[in-house]
Amino acid sequence: MENNITKTLITLRESRNMSQAQLANLMGLNKNVMGRIERGLRSLRADEIVRLAKIFDVSTDFI
């Protein structure tokens, strides 16, 4: 069940030619957890949104 956050996350990741495993590693998460996040099966926590914003150099509002 995709939502706007998952679409944005996938778009950001793919625009940087990054795999789910690479992003999961940067986030300190298991790649399976990253897959669940991208499929909308697990919500992002506030601290994870902040980490994503830093990784992709965007605002938390953008995510």
BAFI-3210 file (N, C-alpha, C; in Angstrom, 3 decimals, decimal comma, padded with zeros to 6 digits):
// residues 63
n [1|2|3|4|5|6|7|8|9|10|11|12|13|14|15|16|17|18|19|20|21|22|23|24|25|26|27|28|29|30|31|32|33|34|35|36|37|38|39|40|41|42|43|44|45|46|47|48|49|50|51|52|53|54|55|56|57|58|59|60|61|62|63]
n.u [000,838|001,205|002,104|002,327|004,783|006,238|006,403|007,903|010,262|011,165|011,529|013,546|015,628|016,026|016,715|019,253|020,564|020,661|020,591|018,085|019,343|021,714|020,699|019,409|021,629|022,916|020,984|021,051|019,480|017,948|017,921|015,534|013,691|013,779|012,639|010,025|009,245|009,287|007,262|005,130|004,369|005,438|005,716|007,598|009,685|009,990|012,716|013,897|012,930|014,218|016,879|016,748|016,239|018,662|020,436|019,551|019,675|017,459|014,482|012,687|010,004|009,710|010,009]
n.v [-001,185|001,754|005,094|008,706|009,241|006,861|006,790|009,110|008,440|006,196|007,417|009,321|007,595|006,003|008,008|008,540|006,321|004,237|001,272|-000,615|-001,980|-000,504|001,975|001,136|000,358|002,848|003,994|002,447|000,221|-003,010|-004,564|-005,800|-004,513|-001,985|-002,597|-003,215|-000,709|000,746|-000,547|000,280|-001,079|-000,681|002,005|005,069|006,206|009,251|009,961|008,516|009,763|012,204|011,333|010,364|012,764|014,081|012,337|012,527|015,226|016,990|018,698|017,764|018,127|017,783|015,074]
n.w [000,000|-001,175|-000,307|-000,268|001,000|000,643|-002,152|-002,621|-001,276|-002,757|-005,261|-004,655|-003,858|-006,171|-007,994|-007,319|-008,017|-006,121|-004,235|-002,401|-000,348|-000,017|000,859|003,171|004,669|005,052|006,617|008,833|009,021|008,493|005,282|004,624|006,231|005,099|002,651|003,467|004,384|001,974|000,635|002,043|004,289|006,714|008,867|008,751|011,351|013,252|013,675|011,640|009,378|009,598|009,287|006,639|005,284|005,686|004,374|001,709|001,329|001,569|002,735|005,726|005,386|002,664|002,336]
ca.u [000,000|002,072|001,574|003,215|006,129|006,937|006,699|009,005|011,463|011,611|012,008|014,840|016,622|016,318|017,360|020,674|021,032|020,964|019,767|017,443|020,357|022,618|019,994|019,215|022,914|023,093|019,977|021,256|018,355|018,033|017,351|014,143|012,910|013,679|011,654|008,690|008,966|008,981|005,968|004,095|003,975|006,006|005,825|008,870|009,688|010,434|014,176|014,253|012,638|015,325|018,051|016,542|016,399|020,101|021,048|019,172|019,839|016,160|013,822|011,801|008,696|009,734|009,796]
ca.v [000,000|002,920|006,417|009,745|009,110|005,749|007,207|010,068|007,697|005,398|008,349|009,848|006,504|005,638|009,131|008,494|004,980|003,579|000,092|-000,660|-002,433|000,617|002,947|000,509|000,433|004,238|004,275|001,567|-000,698|-004,234|-004,309|-006,258|-003,437|-000,938|-003,080|-003,051|000,726|001,162|-001,129|000,879|-002,027|-000,188|003,462|005,673|006,945|010,643|010,010|007,969|010,816|013,165|010,704|010,371|014,143|014,363|011,515|013,026|016,678|017,619|019,005|016,712|018,393|017,219|013,632]
ca.w [000,000|-001,292|-000,007|-000,789|001,564|-000,005|-003,526|-002,545|-000,881|-003,904|-006,278|-004,207|-003,880|-007,557|-008,688|-006,950|-008,376|-004,857|-003,981|-001,080|000,613|000,246|001,686|004,481|005,360|005,479|007,643|009,976|009,044|007,710|003,949|004,614|006,843|004,075|001,682|004,053|004,397|000,606|000,244|002,878|005,330|007,967|008,867|009,157|012,620|013,078|013,551|010,339|008,395|009,717|008,667|005,183|004,813|005,658|003,330|000,385|001,333|001,351|004,008|006,222|004,777|001,313|002,486]
c.u [000,883|001,342|002,578|004,635|006,882|007,291|007,894|010,308|012,023|012,188|013,384|015,929|017,019|017,020|018,854|021,288|021,472|020,034|019,098|018,474|021,320|021,957|019,769|020,490|023,170|022,156|020,188|020,110|018,687|017,383|015,905|013,213|012,717|012,663|010,230|008,289|008,541|007,664|004,820|003,599|004,515|006,160|007,232|008,690|010,251|011,948|014,639|013,980|013,754|016,582|017,932|016,751|017,877|020,789|020,786|019,250|018,550|015,554|012,973|010,398|008,607|009,442|008,393]
c.v [001,248|004,190|007,439|009,622|007,987|006,104|008,160|009,357|006,901|006,302|008,909|008,788|006,165|006,751|009,189|007,126|004,180|002,370|000,210|-001,034|-001,302|001,644|002,394|000,597|001,848|004,607|003,456|000,575|-001,958|-003,963|-004,786|-005,209|-002,312|-001,335|-002,917|-001,584|001,169|000,578|-000,586|-000,032|-001,652|001,315|003,898|006,358|008,338|010,723|009,454|008,983|011,859|012,610|010,695|011,759|014,512|013,593|012,101|014,546|017,389|017,936|017,817|016,901|017,783|015,724|013,386]
c.w [000,000|-000,885|-000,527|-000,267|000,858|-001,445|-003,553|-002,229|-002,051|-004,987|-005,910|-004,325|-005,310|-008,325|-008,387|-007,224|-007,157|-004,693|-002,610|-000,021|000,967|001,155|003,084|005,303|005,881|006,626|008,908|010,149|008,250|006,353|003,846|005,216|005,829|003,014|002,191|004,102|002,994|000,106|001,086|003,980|006,700|007,856|009,247|010,497|012,338|012,886|012,207|009,231|008,414|009,054|007,148|004,597|004,712|004,539|001,951|000,261|000,905|002,725|004,442|005,651|003,385|001,350|002,942]
res [m|e|n|n|i|t|k|t|l|i|t|l|r|e|s|r|n|m|s|q|a|q|l|a|n|l|m|g|l|n|k|n|v|m|g|r|i|e|r|g|l|r|s|l|r|a|d|e|i|v|r|l|a|k|i|f|d|v|s|t|d|f|i]
***
